[in-house]
Amino acid sequence: MRWIDRLSTAQRVVVIIALGLALAIVASYLTSLGTRAGWYAYAPLTGQAFPPPGSGEPGWLRVIIWLAAISLWAAASATVLRQSPDRSVPE
């Protein structure tokens, strides 16, 4: 018996939402690595910030990170929300 089998459907949904939020935080952190913040030789008090080109991760890597996080979340959701074989469906 898996530990997830003891949870009700509402509790399973809460687990899935919490997992999705955790994966979003991790993916957001991973995609923000390498970005720099600060002063980039723009005219002070003009409100125009020009970060140097090439700062941060390449776009294709960001897409791969987000797709991996979404795929992991979808697979975990299917596993958690799957009916166990010994659990009968109420009619």
C-alpha positions in Angstrom: 0.0 0.0 0.0 1.4 3.3 -1.1 1.2 6.3 1.3 -0.7 8.2 -1.2 -3.5 5.6 -1.2 -4.5 6.7 2.3 -5.3 10.3 1.2 -8.7 11.5 0.1 -9.2 13.1 -3.4 -9.1 16.6 -1.9 -5.8 15.9 -0.1 -4.4 14.5 -3.3 -5.3 17.7 -5.1 -3.6 19.7 -2.4 -0.4 17.6 -2.8 -0.5 18.2 -6.6 -0.9 22.0 -6.2 1.9 22.1 -3.6 4.2 20.1 -5.9 3.3 22.4 -8.8 4.2 25.5 -6.8 7.5 23.9 -5.6 8.5 23.0 -9.1 7.6 26.5 -10.4 9.8 28.0 -7.7 12.7 25.6 -8.6 12.3 26.3 -12.4 12.1 30.0 -11.8 15.3 29.9 -9.8 17.1 27.8 -12.4 16.1 30.1 -15.2 17.2 33.2 -13.3 20.7 31.9 -12.7 23.3 34.0 -14.5 21.1 37.1 -14.7 22.7 40.2 -13.3 21.0 43.1 -11.6 22.4 46.5 -11.0 23.7 49.5 -12.8 24.6 49.0 -16.4 25.9 52.5 -17.5 22.6 54.0 -18.2 21.8 57.6 -17.5 20.7 57.9 -13.9 17.2 58.9 -13.1 15.9 58.4 -16.7 14.2 55.1 -15.9 15.9 53.3 -18.8 17.8 50.2 -17.9 19.9 48.5 -20.5 21.2 45.1 -19.3 24.2 43.9 -21.3 23.3 41.5 -24.1 23.8 37.8 -23.3 23.0 38.1 -19.6 21.1 35.1 -18.3 20.5 31.7 -19.7 19.8 31.2 -23.4 16.1 31.1 -24.4 16.2 27.5 -25.5 17.6 26.4 -22.1 14.9 28.2 -20.3 12.3 26.4 -22.4 13.9 23.1 -21.7 13.9 23.8 -17.9 10.2 24.8 -17.9 9.2 21.8 -20.1 11.1 19.4 -17.8 9.3 20.9 -14.7 5.9 20.7 -16.4 6.5 17.2 -17.6 7.6 16.1 -14.1 4.5 17.8 -12.6 2.2 16.0 -15.1 3.8 12.6 -14.5 3.5 13.1 -10.7 -0.1 14.3 -11.1 -1.0 11.2 -13.0 0.6 9.0 -10.4 -1.0 10.7 -7.4 -4.4 11.0 -8.9 -4.5 7.4 -10.3 -7.0 5.1 -8.6 -5.4 2.3 -6.7 -6.5 -1.2 -7.8 -8.0 -2.2 -4.4 -10.0 1.0 -4.2 -13.5 0.7 -5.5 -15.2 3.6 -7.3 -18.5 4.7 -5.6 -21.5 4.6 -7.9 
